[in-house]
Amino acid sequence: MRIFLIRHGETVDNIAQVYAGSRDSELTNHGFQQAVRLGRHLIAIGHAFTHIFSSSLQRAFKTAELIREAQMSANSTLPCITNHVPDVKRLPILREQDFGFYEGKLWHQGPSSSNKSIGRDVKGNTSSFADVETKESMITRMDAFLDEHLVPLIEQSSNEDAVIAIVSHGIILSVLWRRLLTRLPANSITYAPELLTTRRNPRLQHLGAWSNTGYMEFHMRKETNPLLSQPAVGPSVPAEHLDTQAGAYAQADSVASKNTEVSNYLSHTKDAQTFTAPAHLYGWTTVIKTINCRDHLQGLKRTGGGVGAARYDDSQKSIETFFKRRRTS
């Protein structure tokens, strides 16, 4: 079983450097091209999805749809693709954290310690003030997604060859990953050898960093002995990394630290309360294959003249059409 946690393509709010959260921010032309590249890349390396889940926000849903379209296009030409291409299951539960009052605010105006007075002053002066969605709320949402959607797929023996895509948002994907960790047995996770050659001492609690259309890939297998938790091959992840402290948000790794929006949030919540959940997936072993993979973006350059940063228009068939329309107007 192969599982992919995928972040959406670049959005107009990313370009504006504002908190998007639950705002239905649209893909830019560059973000659209990122998603097209991702879909084609995943097909080219042999991944045909049997299940596709998406946040209900259009930036994630459109990214998921482009992944699906790539699979549909290859369906009749590549032997690795089955006849069935799944519909995208669009779920509000996978939406990004709601930033409340800070929605649409610039990243440097976010709920960091230096800006707490901004929200406090507004909250004291108006009944319309909306708080940032709590950690408890996000954990509840991701636990519900695991219980209702992902864990049942994992536990069904008939889905041994399932390939699952979950297309969502940077912060909520981090919460989802940490909640999944609480379901896995200690000493059951390994890193692929090729991953360790490019990433030094990765720690499970710090893996949650996604660039636009970056993805995390991990493979899960049910061992014949249900009591077996120690994987047969590969460097084992120390048991202390599975201490179920999925709610204790740590400082982002070097990739996430480059994303001001995520870094501001993580630094604000690093002292979060600890939450626990039972490890439901006994007998499963997991191999982490990629972390924030961006191979599909190699050679992709942003279209100049402000076109790449502009909102993607569905009626615009291609960048070339966009230029042609500009010349004739």
Secondary structure, 3 states (H helix, E strand, C coil): CEEEEEECCCEHHHHHCECCCCCCCCEEHHHHHHHHHHHHHHHHCCCCCCEEEEECCHHHHHHHHHHHHHHHHHCCCCCCCCCCCCCEEEEHHHCCCCCHHHCCCEHHHCCCHHHHHHHHHHHHHCCCCCCCCCHHHHHHHHHHHHHHHHHHHHHCHHHCCCEEEEEECHHHHHHHHHHHHCCCCCCCEEECHHHHCCCCCCCHHHCCCCCCCCEEEEEEEECCCCCCCCCCCCCECCHHHHCCCCCCCCCCCCCHHHCHHHHHHHHHHCCCCCCCCCCCCCCEEEEEEEEEECHHHCCCCCCCCCCCCCECCCCCCCHHHHHHHHHHC
